[in-house]
Amino acid sequence: MLKAKILSQEVLPKSGSTVAECEDALSFRPTESFLKVALADGATESSFAKEWAILLTDDLVKSRNLSLKHIIGRLPALRNQWLTEVTKIPLPWYAEVKLEKGAFSTLLVMTIDLKKKIYSCIGIGDCCLFQVRDDVIFSFPIQKSNEFSNSPFLLTTKNDDDKELKTYLKEAKGKIEKGDYLILMSDALAYWFASENEKAERPWEILLGISEDTSKNAFEDWLNDKRREKLIKNDDTSLLIIEIE
């Protein structure tokens, strides 16, 4: 049976913001033969998006079956839980007006079956998975940098768009081997990664090198340098690197 080793786990706010203001959420749950991962990026322009992203990721990694049917089936309960949490304290009228529009988030969930040597993933929006085996052999749900958009379809706390969910929720499966890297990241970093890969710059080598750096805040320092150079958008950024052993 294969093993999954976490090499790097990062969730960082945009430059100038605090950790409490970060609207990315990352959760993972290892067992003897499985690793379940969920990554979400709450939409800043929506209300209580951070709470929605955290609720999605924390809940879904506990699921025995991370299927499309299960995720859709969990939405009513998760939406009710989100509404209960964000209305515990009375809100000013303008916050209540914004609250009625709901919260929005991207979502990427993944189950790695270490016995069967396979993985399955479901995604909506632009959080991405890159599978590396000497080169990028698979990317999901976006394949090319020009596919990134400022307005991807998002998972919402409102049920208005549920009829379109099956159109936008994408599914994929793949095989894993010893030595593979499964790299998950939110959109700002994913866009950089995809762009660099298209230029044959082997961006995973940079991220793997940083993961081996024992100095404090190595990834954050590198990321802030790239932000200052305008090479990576100043946005909440998440990264999870998994090595298959």
Beta strands, then each sheet from edge to edge (+ up, - down):
strand 1: 4-12
strand 2: 24-30
strand 3: 34-42
strand 4: 104-113
strand 5: 118-124
strand 6: 128-132
strand 7: 136-140
strand 8: 155-156
strand 9: 170-175
strand 10: 181-185
strand 11: 237-244
sheet 1: 1+ 11- 10+ 6- 7+
sheet 2: 2+ 3- 4+ 5- 9+
sheet 3: 2+ 3- 4+ 8-
end
